[in-house]
Amino acid sequence: MERYVTEMAARHRRGGVLVDTNLLLLFYVGSYERSLVERFPRTADRFVSEDFDTLNGVLGGFEKVVTTPYILTETSNLLGQLGGRAKTGCFELFARSIPELRENHISGADLARKPTFVKLGITDTSIIEVAAAPYLVLTDDFRLYNYLADRGVDVLNFNNLRSLG
């Protein structure tokens, strides 16, 4: 597994990594306050603080982090469930970083015509379409991971990275 991860990272270092919603959420929550990862219900049910460290290290190895408007919207909605200073702080980080992301847009009408739309929804369909650029996809979504891997798309399941530290 470690060799595969290394090969994928090297292959896409310059091209970029497309990060799924839950991992982008983990990144912003952990960037604001690492310990908040285990206190915020939307991240605490999936991640521990060390997962932020792993994700931060992985993302640091890429020249571009890629996203879609649908991923950004989901991330924004989930960050909106925070309260007080944490919400303000996370949104400030989020706002400052959006211009640094490579945002790829495919219209909702075009995505709705794709066969994956009904099965996987608009966000995952946007990931599937944008990944063809090609980008490395980083997700913790087992169903999306399997769909992409079965079609030969370069994809890493974050759950497999945990064991590598």
Backbone as CSV, one residue per row, in Angstrom:
resi,resn,N_x,N_y,N_z,CA_x,CA_y,CA_z,C_x,C_y,C_z
1,MET,0.822,-1.196,0.000,0.000,0.000,0.000,0.866,1.260,0.000
2,GLU,1.916,1.252,0.789,2.774,2.434,0.861,3.372,2.768,-0.502
3,ARG,3.761,1.739,-1.236,4.331,1.957,-2.569,3.295,2.576,-3.509
4,TYR,2.080,2.066,-3.453,1.002,2.591,-4.287,0.750,4.065,-3.972
5,VAL,0.683,4.397,-2.699,0.460,5.783,-2.282,1.582,6.681,-2.794
6,THR,2.816,6.214,-2.651,3.970,6.983,-3.112,3.915,7.199,-4.614
7,GLU,3.565,6.160,-5.359,3.468,6.268,-6.818,2.374,7.250,-7.236
8,MET,1.221,7.157,-6.579,0.112,8.057,-6.918,0.473,9.506,-6.607
9,ALA,1.083,9.719,-5.470,1.473,11.081,-5.089,2.495,11.643,-6.074
10,ALA,3.467,10.844,-6.447,4.493,11.304,-7.388,3.877,11.595,-8.758
11,ARG,2.976,10.746,-9.201,2.351,10.913,-10.512,1.528,12.196,-10.599
12,HIS,0.919,12.582,-9.481,-0.007,13.716,-9.504,0.499,14.945,-8.750
13,ARG,1.745,14.908,-8.321,2.302,16.013,-7.528,2.052,17.368,-8.188
14,ARG,2.310,17.457,-9.476,2.129,18.731,-10.190,0.705,18.935,-10.686
15,GLY,0.066,17.842,-11.080,-1.285,17.951,-11.641,-2.323,18.307,-10.602
16,GLY,-2.244,17.694,-9.438,-3.141,18.057,-8.350,-3.920,16.904,-7.764
17,VAL,-4.473,17.174,-6.595,-5.285,16.212,-5.860,-6.664,16.829,-5.634
18,LEU,-7.686,16.065,-5.956,-9.068,16.475,-5.772,-9.531,15.904,-4.433
19,VAL,-9.883,16.770,-3.499,-10.193,16.365,-2.129,-11.699,16.380,-1.912
20,ASP,-12.238,15.263,-1.439,-13.667,15.112,-1.184,-14.089,15.935,0.046
21,THR,-15.372,16.127,0.206,-15.952,17.016,1.213,-15.508,16.725,2.645
22,ASN,-15.658,15.492,3.111,-15.341,15.200,4.507,-13.885,15.501,4.837
23,LEU,-13.009,15.270,3.896,-11.591,15.542,4.125,-11.300,17.038,4.078
24,LEU,-11.989,17.757,3.216,-11.823,19.207,3.200,-12.339,19.801,4.517
25,LEU,-13.435,19.265,5.014,-13.953,19.683,6.315,-12.921,19.410,7.407
26,LEU,-12.357,18.218,7.418,-11.313,17.874,8.383,-10.160,18.863,8.297
27,PHE,-9.777,19.223,7.102,-8.661,20.144,6.918,-8.944,21.502,7.555
28,TYR,-10.120,22.066,7.294,-10.423,23.399,7.827,-10.635,23.386,9.338
29,VAL,-11.313,22.382,9.834,-11.524,22.290,11.281,-10.177,22.109,11.982
30,GLY,-9.351,21.186,11.481,-8.044,20.945,12.084,-7.089,22.104,11.941
31,SER,-7.174,22.826,10.824,-6.317,23.993,10.618,-6.664,25.105,11.603
32,TYR,-7.937,25.215,11.911,-8.350,26.232,12.872,-7.909,25.836,14.287
33,GLU,-8.241,24.613,14.672,-7.883,24.116,16.006,-7.871,22.591,15.956
34,ARG,-6.687,22.040,16.017,-6.505,20.594,15.871,-7.413,19.791,16.808
35,SER,-7.528,20.219,18.050,-8.326,19.472,19.020,-9.829,19.539,18.732
36,LEU,-10.254,20.519,17.925,-11.665,20.638,17.566,-12.125,19.455,16.709
37,VAL,-11.193,18.807,16.036,-11.528,17.641,15.207,-12.297,16.609,16.021
38,GLU,-11.905,16.412,17.268,-12.543,15.386,18.104,-13.710,15.922,18.932
39,ARG,-13.998,17.211,18.809,-15.125,17.794,19.548,-16.292,18.177,18.640
40,PHE,-16.021,18.451,17.386,-17.066,18.834,16.442,-17.736,17.559,15.930
41,PRO,-19.038,17.399,16.169,-19.705,16.138,15.815,-19.519,15.694,14.362
42,ARG,-19.433,16.647,13.426,-19.307,16.279,12.010,-17.947,15.677,11.678
43,THR,-16.929,15.950,12.479,-15.623,15.326,12.263,-15.349,14.252,13.304
44,ALA,-15.849,14.428,14.520,-15.558,13.491,15.612,-16.081,12.086,15.330
45,ASP,-17.135,11.982,14.535,-17.681,10.653,14.240,-16.866,9.896,13.193
46,ARG,-15.878,10.559,12.581,-15.077,9.929,11.530,-13.579,10.002,11.766
47,PHE,-13.137,11.041,12.469,-11.715,11.349,12.513,-11.211,11.581,13.935
48,VAL,-9.891,11.460,14.081,-9.186,11.858,15.293,-8.174,12.930,14.898
49,SER,-7.613,13.588,15.887,-6.686,14.702,15.613,-5.529,14.290,14.719
50,GLU,-5.030,13.083,14.906,-3.901,12.602,14.106,-4.262,12.493,12.633
51,ASP,-5.532,12.308,12.327,-5.959,12.263,10.925,-5.730,13.608,10.245
52,PHE,-5.922,14.686,10.998,-5.620,16.001,10.439,-4.147,16.084,10.074
53,ASP,-3.266,15.591,10.958,-1.829,15.628,10.679,-1.501,14.853,9.410
54,THR,-2.109,13.681,9.276,-1.890,12.853,8.084,-2.360,13.591,6.835
55,LEU,-3.569,14.124,6.888,-4.122,14.841,5.736,-3.272,16.059,5.391
56,ASN,-2.892,16.818,6.375,-2.080,18.008,6.150,-0.755,17.629,5.483
57,GLY,-0.150,16.543,5.925,1.094,16.078,5.314,0.903,15.641,3.876
58,VAL,-0.184,14.942,3.611,-0.466,14.488,2.246,-0.692,15.681,1.326
59,LEU,-1.524,16.613,1.747,-1.850,17.758,0.894,-0.628,18.635,0.628
60,GLY,0.282,18.679,1.572,1.499,19.460,1.392,2.386,18.941,0.273
61,GLY,2.158,17.725,-0.173,2.951,17.132,-1.240,2.444,17.441,-2.644
62,PHE,1.398,18.247,-2.755,0.814,18.550,-4.065,0.889,20.041,-4.346
63,GLU,1.141,20.370,-5.592,1.186,21.773,-5.981,-0.206,22.390,-6.067
64,LYS,-1.211,21.559,-6.355,-2.577,22.077,-6.499,-3.551,21.200,-5.724
65,VAL,-4.468,21.851,-5.045,-5.609,21.159,-4.455,-6.813,21.555,-5.296
66,VAL,-7.515,20.552,-5.772,-8.597,20.730,-6.732,-9.931,20.532,-6.025
67,THR,-10.934,21.270,-6.481,-12.263,21.145,-5.893,-13.322,21.433,-6.948
68,THR,-14.558,21.315,-6.542,-15.696,21.693,-7.383,-16.600,22.602,-6.551
69,PRO,-17.477,23.358,-7.189,-18.405,24.193,-6.421,-19.292,23.358,-5.488
70,TYR,-19.559,22.124,-5.866,-20.428,21.260,-5.068,-19.717,20.812,-3.787
71,ILE,-18.432,20.520,-3.882,-17.639,20.183,-2.703,-17.550,21.406,-1.788
72,LEU,-17.305,22.563,-2.369,-17.215,23.784,-1.561,-18.536,24.078,-0.854
73,THR,-19.648,23.870,-1.533,-20.960,24.114,-0.929,-21.206,23.161,0.230
74,GLU,-20.931,21.880,0.028,-21.113,20.912,1.114,-20.211,21.249,2.295
75,THR,-18.969,21.598,2.006,-18.031,21.953,3.079,-18.542,23.173,3.834
76,SER,-19.005,24.180,3.121,-19.550,25.378,3.748,-20.747,25.040,4.636
77,ASN,-21.643,24.210,4.136,-22.817,23.835,4.920,-22.427,23.103,6.200
78,LEU,-21.432,22.235,6.121,-20.994,21.499,7.306,-20.260,22.417,8.285
79,LEU,-19.432,23.322,7.775,-18.763,24.291,8.655,-19.798,25.175,9.354
80,GLY,-20.916,25.410,8.693,-21.984,26.225,9.268,-22.607,25.616,10.512
81,GLN,-22.346,24.347,10.762,-22.872,23.690,11.956,-22.016,23.962,13.193
82,LEU,-20.861,24.573,12.991,-20.038,25.002,14.120,-20.711,26.193,14.788
83,GLY,-20.256,26.525,15.978,-20.804,27.692,16.660,-19.709,28.639,17.103
84,GLY,-20.085,29.867,17.388,-19.210,30.845,18.014,-17.930,31.143,17.265
85,ARG,-16.839,31.268,18.056,-15.528,31.606,17.494,-15.045,30.570,16.497
86,ALA,-15.326,29.305,16.759,-14.860,28.251,15.859,-15.486,28.414,14.472
87,LYS,-16.755,28.728,14.433,-17.426,28.928,13.143,-16.801,30.106,12.408
88,THR,-16.646,31.218,13.106,-16.050,32.406,12.495,-14.631,32.115,12.015
89,GLY,-13.830,31.486,12.867,-12.442,31.196,12.520,-12.323,30.251,11.342
90,CYS,-13.134,29.213,11.326,-13.086,28.253,10.210,-13.525,28.912,8.909
91,PHE,-14.565,29.743,8.977,-15.014,30.416,7.765,-13.989,31.428,7.265
92,GLU,-13.275,32.066,8.174,-12.211,32.984,7.739,-11.105,32.223,7.012
93,LEU,-10.700,31.074,7.558,-9.709,30.227,6.877,-10.225,29.768,5.520
94,PHE,-11.443,29.311,5.511,-12.084,28.820,4.295,-12.089,29.919,3.220
95,ALA,-12.525,31.121,3.596,-12.604,32.234,2.653,-11.226,32.602,2.101
96,ARG,-10.201,32.604,2.968,-8.851,32.958,2.506,-8.274,31.903,1.576
97,SER,-8.658,30.655,1.757,-8.034,29.588,0.967,-8.736,29.309,-0.355
98,ILE,-9.976,29.675,-0.486,-10.715,29.357,-1.718,-10.000,29.864,-2.966
99,PRO,-9.465,31.088,-2.977,-8.757,31.530,-4.192,-7.519,30.687,-4.521
100,GLU,-6.975,29.982,-3.543,-5.798,29.146,-3.779,-6.151,27.778,-4.340
101,LEU,-7.419,27.415,-4.286,-7.863,26.121,-4.791,-8.108,26.213,-6.291
102,ARG,-7.915,25.102,-6.976,-8.251,25.056,-8.406,-9.690,24.530,-8.496
103,GLU,-10.589,25.440,-8.777,-12.002,25.093,-8.812,-12.423,24.746,-10.237
104,ASN,-12.997,23.571,-10.397,-13.473,23.093,-11.696,-14.993,23.044,-11.668
105,HIS,-15.609,23.687,-12.617,-17.063,23.756,-12.650,-17.630,22.991,-13.833
106,ILE,-18.593,22.156,-13.524,-19.416,21.497,-14.532,-20.855,21.829,-14.133
107,SER,-21.649,22.256,-15.078,-23.002,22.693,-14.733,-23.825,21.549,-14.141
108,GLY,-24.738,21.935,-13.278,-25.649,20.959,-12.686,-26.462,20.237,-13.747
109,ALA,-26.852,20.954,-14.799,-27.630,20.333,-15.877,-26.825,19.241,-16.569
110,ASP,-25.530,19.506,-16.799,-24.675,18.486,-17.419,-24.494,17.290,-16.485
111,LEU,-24.299,17.551,-15.206,-24.110,16.458,-14.250,-25.379,15.620,-14.102
112,ALA,-26.536,16.262,-14.166,-27.811,15.547,-14.021,-28.040,14.548,-15.146
113,ARG,-27.366,14.733,-16.275,-27.507,13.811,-17.416,-26.573,12.600,-17.298
114,LYS,-25.668,12.624,-16.346,-24.711,11.518,-16.190,-25.387,10.341,-15.493
115,PRO,-25.026,9.116,-15.883,-25.662,7.941,-15.274,-25.392,7.811,-13.771
116,THR,-24.325,8.407,-13.287,-24.000,8.297,-11.857,-24.820,9.249,-10.994
117,PHE,-25.468,10.230,-11.597,-26.164,11.252,-10.825,-27.204,10.675,-9.871
118,VAL,-28.061,9.809,-10.375,-29.139,9.253,-9.552,-28.574,8.356,-8.458
119,LYS,-27.521,7.649,-8.762,-26.940,6.702,-7.805,-26.054,7.388,-6.767
120,LEU,-25.253,8.361,-7.182,-24.246,8.930,-6.291,-24.467,10.398,-5.933
121,GLY,-25.320,11.099,-6.651,-25.589,12.495,-6.335,-24.706,13.457,-7.100
122,ILE,-24.982,14.740,-6.931,-24.318,15.770,-7.724,-22.846,15.938,-7.347
123,THR,-22.528,15.889,-6.059,-21.138,16.119,-5.657,-20.234,14.995,-6.135
124,ASP,-20.618,13.754,-5.879,-19.779,12.635,-6.320,-19.709,12.568,-7.843
125,THR,-20.795,12.902,-8.530,-20.761,12.927,-9.991,-19.797,13.996,-10.476
126,SER,-19.767,15.139,-9.792,-18.804,16.184,-10.190,-17.376,15.698,-9.978
127,ILE,-17.140,14.963,-8.915,-15.804,14.411,-8.654,-15.416,13.432,-9.750
128,ILE,-16.329,12.559,-10.113,-16.064,11.563,-11.161,-15.703,12.254,-12.473
129,GLU,-16.435,13.282,-12.820,-16.194,13.985,-14.083,-14.891,14.785,-14.046
130,VAL,-14.623,15.470,-12.967,-13.411,16.286,-12.864,-12.165,15.408,-12.749
131,ALA,-12.287,14.269,-12.114,-11.137,13.371,-11.939,-10.549,12.933,-13.270
132,ALA,-11.329,12.969,-14.308,-10.862,12.555,-15.627,-9.827,13.518,-16.201
133,ALA,-9.543,14.612,-15.523,-8.649,15.665,-16.037,-7.213,15.247,-16.363
134,PRO,-6.472,14.396,-15.821,-6.728,13.571,-14.635,-6.141,14.184,-13.366
135,TYR,-6.849,13.974,-12.292,-6.379,14.330,-10.961,-6.421,13.084,-10.090
136,LEU,-5.632,13.095,-9.056,-5.732,12.063,-8.031,-6.902,12.448,-7.134
137,VAL,-7.778,11.514,-6.837,-8.909,11.774,-5.944,-8.558,11.221,-4.569
138,LEU,-8.803,12.031,-3.551,-8.608,11.625,-2.162,-9.965,11.686,-1.478
139,THR,-10.428,10.538,-0.997,-11.761,10.439,-0.405,-11.742,9.479,0.777
140,ASP,-12.750,9.577,1.624,-12.961,8.563,2.663,-14.289,7.842,2.409
141,ASP,-14.877,8.102,1.267,-16.162,7.533,0.873,-15.905,6.210,0.142
142,PHE,-16.234,5.120,0.799,-15.938,3.797,0.265,-16.638,3.551,-1.073
143,ARG,-17.888,3.977,-1.180,-18.640,3.740,-2.422,-18.028,4.515,-3.586
144,LEU,-17.677,5.768,-3.367,-17.031,6.568,-4.416,-15.662,5.992,-4.756
145,TYR,-14.914,5.627,-3.741,-13.591,5.025,-3.956,-13.715,3.800,-4.864
146,ASN,-14.622,2.887,-4.543,-14.792,1.670,-5.345,-15.218,1.985,-6.765
147,TYR,-16.118,2.933,-6.925,-16.572,3.306,-8.262,-15.389,3.778,-9.110
148,LEU,-14.583,4.680,-8.549,-13.443,5.216,-9.291,-12.381,4.150,-9.546
149,ALA,-12.043,3.396,-8.525,-11.009,2.371,-8.663,-11.411,1.326,-9.704
150,ASP,-12.677,0.944,-9.721,-13.158,-0.038,-10.696,-13.046,0.471,-12.128
151,ARG,-12.973,1.777,-12.302,-12.872,2.372,-13.631,-11.470,2.864,-13.952
152,GLY,-10.516,2.496,-13.125,-9.117,2.816,-13.394,-8.717,4.252,-13.103
153,VAL,-9.542,4.966,-12.344,-9.209,6.339,-11.963,-8.248,6.283,-10.775
154,ASP,-7.247,7.135,-10.770,-6.310,7.191,-9.653,-7.023,7.769,-8.440
155,VAL,-7.142,6.958,-7.401,-7.888,7.347,-6.208,-7.226,6.738,-4.979
156,LEU,-7.215,7.495,-3.898,-6.727,7.001,-2.614,-7.859,7.089,-1.608
157,ASN,-8.016,6.019,-0.832,-8.965,6.020,0.262,-8.218,6.475,1.509
158,PHE,-8.644,7.580,2.087,-7.954,8.131,3.245,-7.840,7.117,4.377
159,ASN,-8.812,6.240,4.495,-8.763,5.234,5.550,-7.525,4.338,5.418
160,ASN,-7.051,4.134,4.203,-5.828,3.347,3.990,-4.582,4.140,4.348
161,LEU,-4.647,5.457,4.283,-3.497,6.298,4.615,-3.254,6.361,6.116
162,ARG,-4.294,6.154,6.876,-4.168,6.237,8.350,-3.092,5.290,8.875
163,SER,-3.049,4.105,8.330,-2.083,3.114,8.815,-0.657,3.493,8.454
164,LEU,-0.507,4.349,7.448,0.836,4.774,7.033,1.332,5.957,7.841
165,GLY,0.412,6.633,8.538,0.794,7.819,9.326,1.019,8.937,8.415
